[in-house]
Structures are given as structure tokens and as C-alpha cells.
Amino acid sequence: MKSIFYNQLQSEENNLIFFCGDESSELLASLLSREMASHDQNILFLSNVPLKYPVEGQILVNIEPALLRQKLQTEGSPVFYLCSAIEHEKLLPLDSEKWSQILHLEDLNVRFIFLISNAEKFDLYSVMAEKQACMISSFNFSNLERTLEKFLSDFKAAEKFQEELTKHWLKTTQRFCPQEFFSQHSPNIKRFLFVNQVKSLIDENKIMGILRNLTDLYDKIFIGDINDFKIKEI
């Protein structure tokens, strides 16, 4: 049970994991970090968006890379959240100029989890090329259901279903996940999709037929439920 998401999402193969999507992306990232910690790995959370105050892990505000290295070598907490400040129970993003320095700490058995919402001030092109990385897009089924049902009701039989669905999907998710950015700067990055809150066979049947038409966009597609520790590959 402690490794179910760890194994499916290739956490051991990738030391830089980008998360994007709706609120489920933070939940999945937090769960995956706990599973990584059970494998004796240190986890560093970075973000270019404000994060909810975590219930676990140690928060480090504007820490210098040298001091961070020392903490990783001497302290017991395996999960660290890096931020520039804490306001209204939100962790504010760390200055991007420190990202590259911090990402050179991989010799300390560190896995980096990076939550992103857009590609602005994202200066990690050269660093990304040096590391094994993957991108995980995570969405709650309840957030997708309405827009997908509208697409199906508006769809004209004469149109090419897969082509039109792909266009609709990219338009729906582009404000959450910068797909074009990764296509341009890191075209070989592994891409995973996880749809959360799929709790019943009825939900599975609703979403599986649609997701099978999106396999050109992702290396692997999963459905499941974080709360019940369920994940299933399409």
C-alpha cells in the first residue's frame, strides 16, 4: 500500500517531477512524497504558485542552498517545502533565481516535486535537460465531467471525434498545464495523466472511453481515487 503510486508513476526513475492540474495535483504530490519518504528518499517541494500550508514536512523560508544541503545531510525530516514567505496560511513561491542552485543537490538522494500552473518566469531549461523528469497532470473527475459531457452533446457525427476531442481537451487544460512549454523546451519528458475521484464502475465507463482517445498526448493515463489508494492504468 505504501508504494502503489510510487511504483505506477515511476518515482524511482525520475528525480524531477512536475505536477499541474486542479486541486487534486497538490493532494497527489503530497501522497507521492510520503511514499517516496518510505523509500528513504529526501523530497524537496518547489512551486511557482502559492501552496496550501502542509500538514506534514518541514517548511524552509528563503533558505540558502548551502544551509539546505547541511539540513539534508543532518536532519531527519525527509520532506521539505521551500518558499519565500508564508502569508494567510499559504507558502509563497521561492525566487526563481534559487531554483537552479537547489536542483543541483541531487547527489543527496533528493527527489524534486515542482508544482506549476503556468510557464511564466520558468528558467529551468538547461537543468531540465540534465535530469530524468516527468510531468503529471492531475484532475478531479467531477471537474472534468461537465465539460466533457457538453463536448459529447455538441459533437457532430461528421467530425473526426479523436481530433476534435484532443482540441477540446487541450483548450480545457491549457490554463492548468503548460503543455506547449514542455513540448518546446523538453519534448522527451515523460507525461502522465491522472484522473482522481473515479469511484465507481459508472464513473469508469464514463471516462475510460474518452481517455483512450488521448493516448497521443500522454505516455501513460491513470484513473483512480487518492483517498482509497486506488490507481488503474488505462
N, C-alpha and C positions, 0 to 999 in steps of 0.2 A: 504493500500500500504506500510506503514511503517513497517509492521510486516510479510510480505509474506515469506521471507527467514527465519526470526526468528522462526516462527511457524513450518515450514516444517523441519528445521534442529535441532529441539529440543534444542534450545539455553537456555531455562529456566531450562531444566533438567540437562544440562552438564555445569560444571563450568571450565572445561579444554577442549579446542577444538583444536585438531591438524589439520593443513592444509598441504597438499602436492600436487604436481602436476606441471603443467606448469605455465605460467604467469597468467593464469586465477585464480589461487589459491589466489594470493595477492588481486586481484580485488574482489573476493567473500568474503575474510576475511575482507576487508575494508568495503564493503557493509553491511556485517553482524554486524560489530562493530557499525555502525551508527544505525542500527535497535535495537541493544542492548541498546545503549545510550538513545534511545527514551523510553525505559522501565526503565529508572532511574538506570541503572547498570553501574559500572565502568569497563573499559576494559583495560587490560594490554597486549600489544603485545610483545612477545618474539620470538626469532628466532635463528637457528643455521646456517643461510645463510644471506648474505647481502641483505638488503631490499631497495627498491626504497624510495627516500625521500617522505614522505606522504604529501598530500595537506591539511589534517585535523589532529587534535590531537596535543598533546604536546610531544616533544622529550626530553627524560631524558638520559643524558650520565653518565654512571658509578655511578648511584645514589645508596646510601646505603639504605638497606631495612627500617631502622628506619625513614629516611627522606622521603622515598616513602610513608610510612604509614601516615606520617603527611600531605603530599600533598593530598593523597586520602581523608583524613578527612576534609581538609580545602579549597581545590581549586575546581573551578567549572568545569574544563575540564574533561569530562568523559572518554576520550581516551588517553592513554599514550603509547608511543613507547619507549622501553628500549633498549639501545645499549651501546657498549663500546667506540665507536668513530664514527665520520662522515667523510667520505672520498669520494670525487668525487660524491657528492650527493647520497651516499649510507650509510645506517645505518649498521654498523658492529656489529656482534653478541656480546652479553653480555657474560662475562666469565661464564662458566657452574657452577662454584662453588657458584654463587649467585642465581642460579635458584631455588634450594630447599628452600632457605630462603624467596625468594619473593613469592613462591607458597603457603606459609603459611599465606597469607594475605586475605584468603577467607572470614574472618569474616566481611570485609568491603564491602560486596556485590560486589565482583570482579569476573569478568569472564576473564579467561586467554585464549588468542589466541596465539598459538605457530605454527610458520611456519617452516617446516623442509624439508630437501632434502635428508638426509641420517641419519644413526643411530650412526655416529661417535661422541664420547665424549657426549653421551646422557645419563646422570646419573640421571634419574628421575624414576627409577623402583619403589622404595618404595613410593614415593609421588604419582605416578600414581595410585597405588593400593588403596590409601586413598580417591580418588576423583571420582566424576562422570565425565567420559571423553568420548569423541567420536573422531573419525578420519574422516576427509573429504578429499577425493581425488577429485581434480577438474582439468578437461582438456577441452581445446577448441576442438570443433568438427572438425575444419579444421586441427588440428594437428593429429587427430586420423584417419581421413578419408582415407588417402593414405595407411597407414599401414594395416588398416582393409580390404581395397579393394584388396591389394596384397594377404593378407591371404585368402580371398574368392576365388581369381583367382587361387591360388596354391593348394587349398584344394582338396583332393582326396575323392571321394564319399565313398570309402570303409572304410575310417577312421571314428572314432567317433567324430562327429562335436563338441559337447559341451566340451569334454575332450581336444581336440586339440585347440579349441578357448581359453579355460582357460589358457593353457600353453602359448599360443601366447600372451595373454593379460598380464599375469604376467611378461613375458620376456620384453614386451614393456614398462611396467610401473615401473619396479623394480628400475630403476635409479632415478626415481622421488619419489617413495613412498616405505618406508621400511616395506613392508607387513610382511616379515618374522620376523622382530624385534618385531612388535606388537603381532604376533602370539605366540612368545616365552615368552615375558615379560608381556603382558596384553591381554590374549586370549579372555577375555569377553568384551573388549572395543567395543562400537558401531561403525560400519563402514558405511559411506555413500559415494556414488559416485555421482558427478555432472558433466554432460557434457554440456558445455556452447556453445553459438553461434548456437544453433539449432533454426533456424529462420523460417523454412517453413515446410509444410507437407511433402515435398520431403525429407528434411533432417531427419524429424522424422521417416519416413518409412525406411530410410537407416539404422538408428542407433538402433531403438527400437527392431527389431528382434534379433540383435546381443546382446544387453544389457540384454535381457530376459534370455540369456544363462549364465549370470554371477551372478545370484542371490545367488549362494552359497558363493560368495566372499564378499557380502555386505548385510547389514541389510536393506538398502533402496537405490534405484537408482533413480536419478532425471535427467531430461533434461530441458533445457530452455535457456534463454538469459538474462544475467545480465543487459545489457543496457536497455532492455524493461521491467525489473522487472517481468520476467516470469519464473516459475519453475513448473514442472509437474512430478509427481511420476510415474515410470514405474510399 
